[in-house]
Amino acid sequence: MTNAGNAGNTGDSPEPVSFVDKRKIDPETGEVREQAGAANGAAPAGAEEGVAPQAPQSGLEGDAAEAAPAAPADPSNELAERTADLQRLTAEYTNYRRRVERDRKTATDSAKAAVVTELLGVLDDLDRAKAHGDLESGPLRSVADKLIEALRKQGLEEFGSEGEPFDPNLHEAVQHEGSGHDPVIGVVMRKGYRFGERVLRHALVGVTDGVDDLGAAPGSAAAAGPDRAEASDADAGSGK
């Protein structure tokens, strides 16, 4: 019976043998057969080397991996910064405009002063002609008046006349009489001129004492007292 059973088993048909072509390149065409291998049940790439395939990450997971965006700035703070920038720019522009205007005015005044300085000699000649009576009448008087008036409109001023207090910043004394306690201008030798705040030329003057100093000078009738003055008058009346 044992032999019969073995014989029966031997007589059965053999199990079919199946072959799976795992080659990635077709030997006939030379093309890659990855899809075909996957369809035939081939393991995906990396499985043969013992590396587990990784599932692709979804778009949501990629976004979560990125850094979170910064919080939006406070609108009130941003408005304050922009306002401060605008105020700073406005102040800088205002200062620049003032500086340009000041420089322009300075340049204009310097040019005018240079022209007027060249005409001071002409004014001196007109003063000498006036002192000699040459400007009493005639066409030269009209020309002199127009020139002087035009220069005054531009800002020219003359200074230095008899009786004015002596100022060393404006006057240049070439002679001095008296003690010098209260110096005043006694004689004007040459007028001084200034253009605005700028002194173009100092006045040449002779300095003397003021009226108060002259009245209190030794030997004068006022300094001798009223009795001395009355005695002097009596002597003059008696013919002595």
PAZAPA-4460 file (N, C-alpha, C; in steps of 0.05 Angstrom, whole numbers, plus 32768, in hexadecimal, padded with zeros to 4 digits):
% residues 240
    n_x    n_y    n_z   ca_x   ca_y   ca_z    c_x    c_y    c_z   seq   type   mol
   8011   7FE8   8000   8000   8000   8000   8011   8019   8000     1      M     A
   8027   8015   800D   8039   802C   800E   8043   8031   7FF2     2      T     A
   804A   801D   7FE4   8053   8021   7FC9   803E   802C   7FB7     3      N     A
   8026   8023   7FBC   8010   802D   7FAC   800B   804A   7FB0     4      A     A
   800D   8052   7FCA   8009   806F   7FD0   801F   807F   7FC3     5      G     A
   8038   8075   7FC5   804D   8085   7FB9   804A   8086   7F9B     6      N     A
   8041   8070   7F90   803D   806F   7F73   8028   8082   7F6B     7      A     A
   8013   8084   7F7D   7FFD   8097   7F77   8007   80B3   7F77     8      G     A
   8018   80B9   7F8B   8023   80D4   7F8D   8035   80DA   7F76     9      N     A
   8044   80C6   7F6D   8057   80CB   7F57   8048   80CF   7F3E    10      T     A
   8031   80C3   7F3B   8022   80C5   7F22   8015   80E0   7F1F    11      G     A
   8012   80EF   7F35   8005   8109   7F32   8015   811C   7F21    12      D     A
   8007   8130   7F15   8015   8144   7F04   8026   8157   7F15    13      S     A
   803E   815E   7F0C   804F   8170   7F1C   8044   818C   7F1D    14      P     A
   804B   819B   7F33   8041   81B6   7F37   804E   81C8   7F22    15      E     A
   803E   81DB   7F17   8049   81ED   7F03   805D   8200   7F0F    16      P     A
   8072   8207   7F00   8087   8219   7F08   8084   8233   7EF9    17      V     A
   8082   8248   7F08   807F   8263   7EFB   8099   8273   7EFF    18      S     A
   80A0   8282   7EEA   80B8   8293   7EEB   80B0   82B1   7EE9    19      F     A
   80BC   82C1   7EFA   80B6   82DE   7EFA   80CF   82EC   7EF0    20      V     A
   80CB   82FB   7EDA   80E2   8309   7ECE   80E5   8324   7EDD    21      D     A
   80F9   8326   7EEE   80FE   833E   7EFE   8112   8350   7EF1    22      K     A
   8119   834B   7EDA   812C   835D   7ECC   811F   8377   7EC5    23      R     A
   812C   838D   7ECC   8121   83A8   7EC8   8125   83B1   7EAB    24      K     A
   8137   83A5   7E9D   813C   83AD   7E81   8134   8395   7E6F    25      I     A
   8124   839B   7E5C   811C   8385   7E49   8134   837E   7E38    26      D     A
   813C   8364   7E39   8154   835C   7E29   8150   835F   7E0B    27      P     A
   8138   835F   7E02   8133   8361   7DE5   8133   837E   7DDB    28      E     A
   8124   838F   7DEB   8122   83AB   7DE2   8135   83BE   7DF0    29      T     A
   813E   83B7   7E08   8150   83C8   7E17   8143   83DF   7E26    30      G     A
   8128   83DD   7E28   8119   83F2   7E37   8115   83EA   7E54    31      E     A
   810F   83FE   7E64   810B   83F9   7E80   80EF   83EE   7E84    32      V     A
   80ED   83DA   7E95   80D4   83CC   7E99   80CB   83CE   7EB6    33      R     A
   80CD   83E7   7EC2   80C5   83E9   7EDE   80A7   83E4   7EE1    34      E     A
   8097   83F0   7ED0   807A   83EC   7ED2   8072   83CF   7ECE    35      Q     A
   8080   83C4   7EBA   807A   83A7   7EB5   8082   8396   7ECC    36      A     A
   809A   839C   7ED8   80A2   838D   7EEF   808F   838F   7F06    37      G     A
   8084   83A8   7F0A   8071   83AC   7F20   8057   839D   7F1A    38      A     A
   804F   839C   7F00   8037   838D   7EF9   803A   8370   7EFD    39      A     A
   8053   8365   7EF8   8058   8349   7EFC   805D   8341   7F19    40      N     A
   805A   8356   7F2C   805D   8350   7F48   8079   8354   7F52    41      G     A
   808A   8362   7F42   80A5   8368   7F4A   80A5   837B   7F61    42      A     A
   80B9   8379   7F72   80BB   838B   7F89   80C4   83A7   7F80    43      A     A
   80BA   83BC   7F8C   80C2   83D7   7F84   80E0   83DC   7F89    44      P     A
   80E9   83F0   7F7C   8106   83F7   7F7F   810C   83FD   7F9B    45      A     A
   8122   83F3   7FA5   812A   83F7   7FC1   8122   83E0   7FD3    46      G     A
   810E   83CF   7FCA   8106   83B9   7FDA   811B   83A3   7FD9    47      A     A
   8128   83A0   7FC2   813C   838B   7FBF   8154   8391   7FD1    48      E     A
   8159   83AB   7FD6   8170   83B2   7FE7   8169   83B3   8004    49      E     A
   8151   83AD   800C   8149   83AD   8028   8141   83C7   8033    50      G     A
   813B   83DA   8021   8133   83F5   8029   8115   83F7   8025    51      V     A
   8107   83FE   803A   80EA   8400   8038   80E3   8419   8029    52      A     A
   80D1   8417   8016   80C9   842F   8007   80BA   8442   8018    53      P     A
   80BE   845B   8013   80B1   8470   8023   809A   847B   8013    54      Q     A
   8085   847F   8021   806D   848A   8014   8071   84A8   8010    55      A     A
   8069   84B2   7FF9   806C   84CE   7FF3   805D   84DF   8007    56      P     A
   8069   84F6   800E   805B   8508   8021   8047   8519   8012    57      Q     A
   8031   851D   801F   801C   852D   8012   8023   854A   8014    58      S     A
   8014   855B   8006   8019   8578   8006   8015   8584   8021    59      G     A
   8002   857A   8030   7FFD   8585   804A   8014   8580   805D    60      L     A
   801F   8568   805C   8036   8562   806D   804E   8573   8066    61      E     A
   8053   8579   804C   8069   858A   8044   8066   85A6   804E    62      G     A
   804D   85B0   804D   8048   85CB   8057   804C   85CD   8075    63      D     A
   8044   85B8   8083   8047   85B8   80A0   8065   85B7   80A8    64      A     A
   8075   85AA   8096   8092   85A9   809C   809F   85C4   809A    65      A     A
   8095   85D5   8089   80A0   85F0   8086   809C   8600   809F    66      E     A
   80AD   8615   80A2   80AB   8627   80B9   8091   8637   80B7    67      A     A
   8085   863C   80CE   806C   864B   80CF   8071   8668   80C7    68      A     A
   8060   8674   80B7   8065   8690   80AF   8064   86A3   80C7    69      P     A
   8073   86B9   80C5   8074   86CD   80DA   8059   86DA   80DE    70      A     A
   8054   86E2   80F6   803B   86EF   80FC   803A   870B   80EE    71      A     A
   8024   8713   80E4   8022   872D   80D7   8028   8744   80EA    72      P     A
   8035   875A   80E0   803C   8771   80F1   8024   8780   80F9    73      A     A
   8026   878D   8110   8010   879D   811A   800C   87B6   8108    74      D     A
   7FF5   87BA   80FD   7FF1   87D1   80EB   7FF6   87EC   80F9    75      P     A
   7FF0   87EE   8113   7FF5   8807   8121   8013   880D   8123    76      S     A
   8024   87F9   8128   8040   87FD   812A   804C   8805   810F    77      N     A
   8042   87F7   80FA   804C   87FD   80DF   8045   881A   80D7    78      E     A
   802D   8822   80DE   8024   883D   80D8   8035   8852   80E7    79      L     A
   803C   884C   8100   804D   885E   8110   8068   8860   8104    80      A     A
   8074   884A   80FA   808E   884B   80ED   808E   885B   80D4    81      E     A
   8079   8857   80C4   8077   8866   80AA   8073   8884   80B0    82      R     A
   8064   888A   80C5   8060   88A7   80CC   807A   88B3   80D5    83      T     A
   8089   88A5   80E5   80A3   88AF   80EF   80B6   88B3   80D7    84      A     A
   80B6   88A1   80C4   80C7   88A4   80AD   80BF   88BD   809C    85      D     A
   80A5   88C1   8099   809C   88D8   808A   80A3   88F2   8098    86      L     A
   80A0   88F3   80B2   80A7   890B   80C1   80C5   8910   80BF    87      Q     A
   80D5   88FC   80C1   80F2   8900   80BE   80FA   890A   80A3    88      R     A
   80ED   88FF   808E   80F3   8909   8073   80EA   8926   806F    89      L     A
   80D3   892C   807B   80C8   8948   8079   80DB   895B   8087    90      T     A
   80E5   8954   809E   80F7   8966   80AD   8112   8969   809E    91      A     A
   811C   8953   8092   8135   8955   8083   8131   8967   806A    92      E     A
   811A   8965   805C   8115   8975   8045   8112   8993   804D    93      Y     A
   8105   8998   8064   8102   89B4   806D   811D   89C0   8074    94      T     A
   812E   89B1   8082   8148   89BC   8088   8159   89C0   806F    95      N     A
   8157   89AE   805C   8165   89B1   8043   815C   89CA   8034    96      Y     A
   8142   89CF   8033   8137   89E6   8025   8140   8A00   8033    97      R     A
   8140   8A00   804D   8149   8A18   805C   8166   8A1D   8057    98      R     A
   8176   8A08   8057   8193   8A0B   8052   8198   8A16   8036    99      R     A
   8189   8A0C   8023   818D   8A16   8007   8185   8A33   8005   100      V     A
   816F   8A3A   8011   8166   8A56   8010   817B   8A69   801E   101      E     A
   8185   8A5F   8035   8199   8A70   8043   81B3   8A73   8033   102      R     A
   81BC   8A5D   8026   81D4   8A5F   8016   81CF   8A71   7FFD   103      D     A
   81B7   8A6F   7FF2   81B1   8A80   7FDB   81B0   8A9D   7FE2   104      R     A
   81A4   8AA3   7FF9   81A3   8ABF   8002   81C0   8ACA   8009   105      K     A
   81D0   8AB9   8015   81EB   8AC1   801B   81FB   8AC7   8002   106      T     A
   81F8   8AB5   7FEE   8206   8ABA   7FD5   81FC   8AD3   7FC7   107      A     A
   81E2   8AD9   7FC8   81D7   8AF1   7FBC   81E1   8B0A   7FCA   108      T     A
   81E1   8B09   7FE5   81EB   8B20   7FF4   8208   8B25   7FEF   109      D     A
   8218   8B10   7FED   8234   8B13   7FE8   8239   8B20   7FCD   110      S     A
   822A   8B18   7FB9   822D   8B24   7F9E   8225   8B41   7F9E   111      A     A
   820F   8B48   7FAC   8207   8B64   7FAE   821C   8B75   7FBC   112      K     A
   8226   8B69   7FD2   823A   8B78   7FE2   8253   8B7D   7FD2   113      A     A
   825B   8B6A   7FC1   8273   8B6D   7FB1   826E   8B84   7F9C   114      A     A
   8256   8B85   7F91   8251   8B9A   7F7D   8250   8BB6   7F8B   115      V     A
   8243   8BB7   7FA2   8240   8BD0   7FB0   825B   8BDA   7FBA   116      V     A
   826D   8BC8   7FC2   8287   8BD0   7FCB   8297   8BDE   7FB5   117      T     A
   8293   8BD5   7F9D   82A1   8BE2   7F86   8296   8BFE   7F81   118      E     A
   827E   8C04   7F8B   8272   8C1E   7F86   8276   8C32   7F9D   119      L     A
   8284   8C29   7FB2   8289   8C3B   7FC9   829A   8C53   7FC1   120      L     A
   82AD   8C4E   7FAF   82BE   8C65   7FA5   82AD   8C7A   7F97   121      G     A
   8299   8C71   7F88   8287   8C84   7F7A   8278   8C94   7F8E   122      V     A
   826E   8C87   7FA4   8260   8C96   7FB8   8271   8CAA   7FC6   123      L     A
   828B   8CA3   7FCA   829D   8CB7   7FD6   82A1   8CCF   7FC5   124      D     A
   82A3   8CCB   7FAA   82A5   8CE1   7F98   828C   8CF3   7F98   125      D     A
   8275   8CE6   7F9B   825C   8CF5   7F9C   825B   8D05   7FB6   126      L     A
   8265   8CFA   7FCC   8265   8D09   7FE5   8277   8D22   7FE3   127      D     A
   828E   8D1F   7FD6   82A0   8D35   7FD3   8294   8D4A   7FC1   128      R     A
   8287   8D41   7FAC   827A   8D54   7F9A   8263   8D63   7FA8   129      A     A
   8255   8D55   7FBA   8240   8D62   7FC9   824B   8D76   7FDC   130      K     A
   8262   8D70   7FE9   826E   8D82   7FFB   8278   8D9C   7FED   131      A     A
   827F   8D9A   7FD4   8288   8DB1   7FC5   8271   8DC0   7FB7   132      H     A
   8259   8DB6   7FBB   8242   8DC3   7FAE   823D   8DBC   7F92   133      G     A
   8249   8DA6   7F88   8245   8D9F   7F6C   822B   8D90   7F68   134      D     A
   821E   8D86   7F7D   8205   8D77   7F7A   81ED   8D88   7F81   135      L     A
   81F0   8DA2   7F82   81D9   8DB3   7F89   81C4   8DB2   7F73   136      E     A
   81CD   8DB1   7F5A   81BA   8DB0   7F43   81C9   8DA3   7F2C   137      S     A
   81B9   8D9E   7F17   81C5   8D92   7EFF   81C0   8D74   7EFD   138      G     A
   81C8   8D69   7EE6   81C2   8D4C   7EE1   81D2   8D3A   7EF4   139      P     A
   81E9   8D43   7EFE   81F9   8D32   7F10   81EA   8D2C   7F2A   140      L     A
   81DB   8D40   7F33   81CC   8D3B   7F4C   81B7   8D26   7F48   141      R     A
   81A9   8D26   7F31   8195   8D11   7F2C   81A1   8CF6   7F2B   142      S     A
   81B9   8CF4   7F1E   81C6   8CDA   7F1C   81CF   8CD0   7F37   143      V     A
   81D9   8CE3   7F48   81E2   8CDB   7F62   81CB   8CD2   7F74   144      A     A
   81B5   8CE0   7F72   819D   8CD8   7F82   8193   8CBD   7F7A   145      D     A
   8192   8CB7   7F60   8188   8C9D   7F57   819A   8C87   7F5F   146      K     A
   81B4   8C8B   7F5E   81C7   8C76   7F66   81C6   8C70   7F83   147      L     A
   81C5   8C85   7F93   81C4   8C81   7FB0   81AA   8C73   7FB8   148      I     A
   8194   8C7B   7FAC   817A   8C6F   7FB2   8179   8C51   7FAA   149      E     A
   8185   8C4B   7F93   8186   8C2F   7F8A   8197   8C1E   7F9D   150      A     A
   81AD   8C28   7FA6   81BE   8C19   7FB9   81B0   8C16   7FD4   151      L     A
   81A2   8C29   7FDD   8193   8C27   7FF6   817D   8C12   7FF4   152      R     A
   8170   8C10   7FDE   815B   8BFC   7FDA   8167   8BE0   7FDB   153      K     A
   8180   8BDD   7FD3   818D   8BC3   7FD4   8196   8BBB   7FF0   154      Q     A
   8196   8BCF   8002   819E   8BC9   801E   81B7   8BD7   8027   155      G     A
   81C1   8BEA   8018   81D9   8BF9   8020   81D2   8C0F   8034   156      L     A
   81E1   8C11   804A   81DD   8C25   805E   81F7   8C33   8064   157      E     A
   81F6   8C4D   8068   820E   8C5C   806F   820C   8C63   808C   158      E     A
   8224   8C66   8098   8225   8C6D   80B5   823E   8C7E   80B9   159      F     A
   823E   8C8C   80CF   8255   8C9D   80D5   824E   8CBA   80D1   160      G     A
   8243   8CC7   80E5   823D   8CE4   80E3   8245   8CF1   80FD   161      S     A
   8249   8D0B   80FD   8252   8D19   8115   823D   8D18   812B   162      E     A
   8247   8D12   8143   8236   8D10   815A   822E   8CF4   8161   163      G     A
   8233   8CE1   8150   822C   8CC5   8156   8240   8CBA   816B   164      E     A
   8237   8CA8   817C   824A   8C9B   818E   825F   8C8A   817F   165      P     A
   8277   8C8B   8189   828C   8C7C   817B   8289   8C5E   8181   166      F     A
   8289   8C4E   816B   8287   8C31   816C   829F   8C25   815E   167      D     A
   82B1   8C18   816C   82C9   8C0D   815E   82C2   8BF8   814A   168      P     A
   82AB   8BEC   814C   82A3   8BD8   8138   829A   8BE4   811D   169      N     A
   8294   8BFE   811E   828B   8C0C   8106   829D   8C23   80FD   170      L     A
   82AA   8C2F   8111   82BA   8C47   810B   82D8   8C41   8110   171      H     A
   82E8   8C4F   8100   8305   8C4D   8103   830F   8C69   8109   172      E     A
   8318   8C6D   8121   8321   8C87   812B   833D   8C8D   8122   173      A     A
   8342   8CA3   8114   835C   8CAB   810B   8368   8CC1   811C   174      V     A
   8357   8CCE   812C   8360   8CE2   813F   834D   8CE3   8156   175      Q     A
   8358   8CEC   816D   8347   8CED   8186   834E   8D05   8196   176      H     A
   833A   8D12   81A0   833D   8D2A   81B1   832D   8D26   81CA   177      E     A
   8338   8D2F   81E1   832A   8D2D   81FA   8333   8D15   820A   178      G     A
   8325   8D10   8220   832C   8CFA   8232   8322   8CDF   8229   179      S     A
   830E   8CDF   8218   8304   8CC6   820D   82F1   8CB8   821F   180      G     A
   82E5   8CC6   8233   82D2   8CBA   8245   82B8   8CB3   8236   181      H     A
   82AE   8CC5   8226   8295   8CC1   8217   829B   8CC9   81FA   182      D     A
   82A9   8CB8   81EB   82B1   8CC1   81D0   829A   8CC1   81BC   183      P     A
   829A   8CD6   81AC   8287   8CD9   8197   8296   8CE1   817E   184      V     A
   8288   8CE0   8167   8295   8CE7   814E   8295   8D05   814B   185      I     A
   82AC   8D11   8148   82AE   8D2E   8145   82B0   8D36   8128   186      G     A
   82BE   8D26   8118   82C0   8D2D   80FB   82C0   8D13   80EC   187      V     A
   82B4   8D13   80D5   82B2   8CFB   80C3   82C4   8D00   80AB   188      V     A
   82D8   8CEF   80A8   82EA   8CF2   8091   82E1   8CE0   8079   189      M     A
   82D4   8CCA   8080   82CA   8CB8   806B   82B3   8CA8   8077   190      R     A
   829D   8CA7   8069   8285   8C99   8072   828A   8C7B   8071   191      K     A
   827C   8C6D   8083   827C   8C50   8083   8262   8C45   8077   192      G     A
   8264   8C2D   806D   824D   8C20   8060   824B   8C03   8069   193      Y     A
   8232   8BFA   806B   822C   8BDE   8071   8215   8BD5   8060   194      R     A
   8216   8BBB   805B   8202   8BAE   804A   81F4   8B99   805B   195      F     A
   81DD   8BA0   8066   81D0   8B8D   8078   81DF   8B8D   8092   196      G     A
   81E8   8B75   809A   81F8   8B71   80B2   8216   8B72   80AC   197      E     A
   821D   8B74   8093   823A   8B74   808B   8244   8B90   8088   198      R     A
   825A   8B96   8096   8267   8BB0   8094   827A   8BB0   807B   199      V     A
   8273   8BC0   8068   8284   8BC2   8050   829D   8BD3   8054   200      L     A
   829A   8BE8   8063   82B0   8BFA   8068   82AC   8C0A   8082   201      R     A
   82C0   8C0C   8092   82BF   8C1B   80AB   82C1   8C39   80A4   202      H     A
   82B5   8C49   80B6   82B6   8C66   80B2   82D0   8C71   80BF   203      A     A
   82DD   8C83   80B1   82F4   8C91   80BC   82EB   8CAA   80CA   204      L     A
   82F0   8CAC   80E4   82E5   8CC2   80F4   82FA   8CCD   8106   205      V     A
   82F4   8CE5   8110   8304   8CF1   8126   82F3   8CF1   813F   206      G     A
   82FE   8CE7   8155   82EE   8CE4   816D   82F4   8CFA   8181   207      V     A
   82DF   8D03   818E   82E2   8D18   81A2   82D0   8D10   81BA   208      T     A
   82D2   8D20   81D0   82C1   8D1A   81E7   82A5   8D24   81E2   209      D     A
   8292   8D18   81F1   8277   8D20   81EF   8271   8D3B   81FB   210      G     A
   8259   8D44   81F8   8251   8D5F   8202   8253   8D5F   8220   211      V     A
   824C   8D4A   822E   824D   8D49   824B   826A   8D4C   8255   212      D     A
   827C   8D3E   8247   8298   8D40   824F   82A3   8D5C   824A   213      D     A
   829B   8D68   8234   82A5   8D83   822E   829A   8D97   8242   214      L     A
   8281   8D93   824C   8276   8DA5   825F   8283   8DA3   827A   215      G     A
   828D   8D8B   8280   829A   8D87   829B   82B8   8D89   829A   216      A     A
   82C3   8D92   8284   82E0   8D94   8281   82EB   8DA9   8294   217      A     A
   8303   8DA5   829F   830F   8DB9   82B1   8314   8DD3   82A3   218      P     A
   830E   8DEA   82B1   8313   8E04   82A6   82FB   8E10   8298   219      G     A
   82E5   8E00   8295   82CD   8E0B   8288   82BC   8E1A   829C   220      S     A
   82AA   8E2A   8292   8299   8E3A   82A4   8286   8E29   82B4   221      A     A
   827C   8E13   82A7   826A   8E01   82B5   8278   8DF3   82CC   222      A     A
   8291   8DEB   82C8   82A0   8DDD   82DD   82A7   8DEF   82F4   223      A     A
   82AA   8E0A   82F0   82B1   8E1D   8305   829B   8E23   8318   224      A     A
   8282   8E1C   8311   826C   8E20   8323   825D   8E3A   831C   225      G     A
   8245   8E3D   8327   8235   8E55   8320   8241   8E6F   832B   226      P     A
   824E   8E6F   8342   825A   8E88   834D   8270   8E92   833B   227      D     A
   8281   8E7F   8331   8297   8E87   831F   828C   8E92   8305   228      R     A
   8276   8E86   82FC   826A   8E8F   82E3   825E   8EAB   82E6   229      A     A
   8251   8EB1   82FD   8245   8ECB   8301   825B   8EE0   8304   230      E     A
   8272   8ED9   8311   8288   8EEC   8313   8294   8EF2   82F8   231      A     A
   8295   8EDF   82E8   829F   8EE4   82CD   828D   8EF6   82BD   232      S     A
   8273   8EF3   82C1   8260   8F05   82B3   8262   8F21   82BE   233      D     A
   8266   8F24   82D8   8268   8F3F   82E4   8281   8F4D   82DA   234      A     A
   8297   8F3E   82D8   82B0   8F4A   82CF   82AD   8F53   82B2   235      D     A
   829F   8F42   82A3   829B   8F4A   8287   8289   8F62   8284   236      A     A
   8276   8F66   8296   8265   8F7D   8295   8273   8F97   829E   237      G     A
   8286   8F95   82B0   8294   8FAC   82BA   82AA   8FB5   82A8   238      S     A
   82B0   8FA5   8294   82C5   8FAC   8281   82E1   8FA4   828A   239      G     A
   82E3   8F94   82A0   82FE   8F8C   82A9   8309   8F77   8298   240      K     A
***
